[in-house]
Structures are given as C-alpha cells and as structure tokens.
Amino acid sequence: QVQLVESGGGLVQPGGSLRLSCAASGSILNIYTMGWYRQAPGKQRELVATVTSSGNTNYADSAKGRLTISRNNAKNTVYLQMNSLKPEDTAVYYCNADRATMTSRAKYFDIWGQGTLVTVSS
C-alpha cells in the first residue's frame, strides 16, 4: 500500500512563507498525480494544486501566483511552497496521490494523507 506523510505546517504571520512536504512510502514504481487540497473550518475540501509525473501542473485560481507545487519523482515527494500567505489560507492541507503503481503491479487510487494544519495569523 501507499502511505502519505505530510510535514511543514504551522503558524505563520500574514505575508510569510511556508513549505509543505509530502512523502509517499511503499514499494512504488510511479505515482501519476500528486497534489495538495485544503479544508478551512466550516468549508468543503478544495483543490490547491496538482502535478503529474511529467511535470504538468494545475492550480486553483486562489493559488496562482503565490503557491508553487513541485515534486521529486525519485523520492516520491511533493512540495507546496506558499508565499505571501493570507489569513484565508488558514486550513488543514491534505496531500493526495492518485494512480500509484507498485512494484507488484498493484494500483492504488485517490490516496490521502492525514493533513497538516496551516494557520496564518498575526
């Protein structure tokens, strides 16, 4: 199976920066898409950004220009660099992996991490 472990969340002042990391563990050959979603208090989970194994990215409008997604395929790790953070960025950020192929040729879909809390406040 694939397990995702996020790190890097915390408290930051408005205008500050944070970098989230998510490492996938397991006997993984390839993960097609990795991404970040977030859920603010009282709201539904929403897309932040995704990146494919070939480097194609997709961003929510709210993330464009301030948040940058990247990945290291060799390490099965995805990152989210967050700059110019705003209070409305406060949320639990979840890592997602989709279409993971294992060395056993088993495939797993729509895998979620446990989430990491980002709080933007002065």
C-alpha positions as CSV (number, residue, x, y, z in Angstrom):
1,Q,0.0,0.0,0.0
2,V,0.9,3.7,-0.3
3,Q,1.1,5.9,2.8
4,L,1.4,9.7,2.6
5,V,3.1,11.7,5.4
6,E,2.8,15.5,5.3
7,S,5.0,17.9,7.2
8,G,5.8,21.6,7.3
9,G,2.6,23.1,8.6
10,G,2.5,25.6,11.4
11,L,1.7,29.2,12.4
12,V,2.9,32.0,10.2
13,Q,2.2,35.7,10.1
14,P,0.3,37.3,7.1
15,G,2.8,37.8,4.3
16,G,5.0,35.0,5.5
17,S,6.0,31.8,3.8
18,L,5.8,28.0,4.5
19,R,6.9,25.0,2.6
20,L,4.8,21.8,2.9
21,S,6.2,18.4,2.1
22,C,4.5,15.1,1.5
23,A,6.4,11.8,1.1
24,A,4.9,8.7,-0.2
25,S,6.1,5.4,1.2
26,G,5.8,1.9,-0.1
27,S,7.2,-0.2,-3.0
28,I,6.2,2.4,-5.6
29,L,7.1,2.4,-9.2
30,N,5.2,5.5,-10.2
31,I,2.6,7.9,-9.0
32,Y,0.8,9.7,-11.8
33,T,-0.6,12.6,-10.0
34,M,0.3,14.1,-6.6
35,G,-1.4,17.2,-5.2
36,W,-2.5,19.3,-2.4
37,Y,-6.0,20.1,-1.2
38,R,-7.1,22.1,1.8
39,Q,-10.1,22.3,4.1
40,A,-10.8,25.5,6.0
41,P,-13.0,25.5,9.1
42,G,-16.7,25.1,8.1
43,K,-15.9,24.6,4.4
44,Q,-15.5,21.8,2.0
45,R,-12.2,20.4,0.9
46,E,-10.9,22.1,-2.2
47,L,-8.2,21.8,-4.7
48,V,-5.0,23.8,-4.2
49,A,-2.7,22.3,-6.9
50,T,-1.7,19.1,-8.6
51,V,1.3,17.9,-10.6
52,T,1.7,14.9,-12.8
53,S,4.8,12.7,-13.0
54,S,5.7,14.5,-16.2
55,G,5.5,17.9,-14.5
56,N,2.2,19.2,-15.7
57,T,0.6,21.4,-13.1
58,N,-2.9,22.6,-12.3
59,Y,-3.7,25.4,-9.8
60,A,-6.8,26.7,-8.2
61,D,-7.3,30.4,-9.0
62,S,-6.7,31.3,-5.4
63,A,-3.3,29.6,-5.5
64,K,-1.9,31.1,-8.7
65,G,1.0,33.4,-8.3
66,R,1.5,32.7,-4.6
67,L,1.7,28.9,-4.2
68,T,4.0,26.7,-6.2
69,I,3.8,22.9,-6.4
70,S,6.7,20.7,-7.3
71,R,7.7,17.1,-7.0
72,N,10.7,14.8,-6.8
73,N,9.7,11.6,-8.6
74,A,12.8,9.7,-7.4
75,K,11.8,10.5,-3.8
76,N,8.0,10.2,-4.4
77,T,7.7,13.5,-2.7
78,V,5.6,16.5,-3.5
79,Y,6.1,20.0,-2.2
80,L,4.0,23.2,-1.8
81,Q,5.8,26.4,-1.5
82,M,3.5,29.0,-0.1
83,N,4.4,32.7,-0.2
84,S,2.6,35.9,0.7
85,L,0.3,33.9,2.9
86,K,-3.1,35.4,3.9
87,P,-5.4,34.6,6.8
88,E,-7.8,33.0,4.3
89,D,-5.1,30.4,3.6
90,T,-5.7,29.0,7.0
91,A,-6.7,25.4,6.6
92,V,-5.8,21.8,7.0
93,Y,-3.7,20.9,4.0
94,Y,-4.0,17.4,2.7
95,C,-1.7,15.6,0.3
96,N,-3.2,13.4,-2.4
97,A,-1.8,10.7,-4.6
98,D,-3.7,9.2,-7.5
99,R,-2.9,6.3,-9.8
100,A,0.0,4.8,-7.9
101,T,1.6,1.7,-9.4
102,M,3.6,-0.6,-7.1
103,T,6.4,-2.9,-7.9
104,S,3.9,-5.8,-7.6
105,R,1.9,-4.0,-10.4
106,A,-0.9,-3.4,-8.0
107,K,-2.5,0.0,-8.5
108,Y,-3.9,2.4,-5.9
109,F,-6.2,5.4,-6.5
110,D,-7.1,8.5,-4.6
111,I,-4.8,8.1,-1.5
112,W,-4.9,10.8,1.2
113,G,-2.5,11.9,3.9
114,Q,-3.6,12.8,7.4
115,G,-3.3,16.5,6.9
116,T,-1.2,19.3,8.3
117,L,-2.5,22.5,9.8
118,V,-1.5,25.8,8.4
119,T,-2.6,28.9,10.4
120,V,-2.0,32.4,9.1
121,S,-2.4,34.9,11.9
122,S,-0.7,37.8,13.5
